[in-house]
């Protein structure tokens, strides 16, 4: 069971990545409960923010920029950023 409310998790994610929330999922990663929050930014990037379900701490952010003019292959660009 998650330790903090979903709206608090969304606030934590939006404090690090500004944009509009597309979705929120509670996930089990390596036996730890984390929320995965998808946010679309003003630059049309899709960010997935991982938030600890117990503490509300942002753990990592992954960018998936689907509409990238430099990327002619059509494959999404993925960048993972871990928070310390």
N, C-alpha and C positions, 0 to 999 in steps of 0.2 A: 504494500500500500504506500502511496506517495505521501510524503511528509508535509508538503505545502500545497496550497490551492493553485489550480491551473492559471487563474488570473495573475497570481504573483509570479509564476514562471514566465508568463508572457511579458510582464513588466520588466523582469530581469533581462530577457532576450532583447526587448526593444531599447533597453538602456545601452546595449552594445551595438545593435544593428537597427538603424532607423528605417522604417518602411511599413508595409501593410502585411499583417499576418495572413498567410494562406491556409495554414493548418497546424494542428498540434497533435502529437502522438506520444503516448507513454510507451517506452520501449525497454526491453531487458538487454543490456549490453554487458557481457562478461559478468553476469550475476548481479549487476547494479541497475537500479531503475533510473532511467534518464528520460527527460522529455526531449523530443525532437520537434523544434518549431521551425516551420518554413516561412520565410519572410521575403517579399519582393521589395527591392530597393528602388529609389528614384532612377538609378542607372540601369534598370531592367535586369538586375542580377537577382538570382534566387539564392538566398542564403539559408542553410540549415544550421540552426543554433542548438547545441546540445547543452541541456541544463540538468544539474543534479536534482533528482526528484525529492531528495531529503532536505537539502540545504538551500536550494534555489541558486546555487553558484553556477555561472556560465563556465562550462568545461571546454568547449571547442566550437569553432564556426567553420563551416565548409561552404565555399562559393561554387555555384553551378550556373555559370553565365551561358544561357542557351542561345541568346541572340548576339553572337560575337561576329562582327564583320571581318575580323582578321582570321577567323577560323573557318576556312573554306570546306573542311571535311564534314561539317554538320554535327560533329561530336561535341558534347558539352565540355567546357573547361572546368576542371575541378581543382580547387586550392583548399587545403586544410590548415586551419590556424588553431593551435591549442592555446588555451588560456592558462596562465600560471597563477 
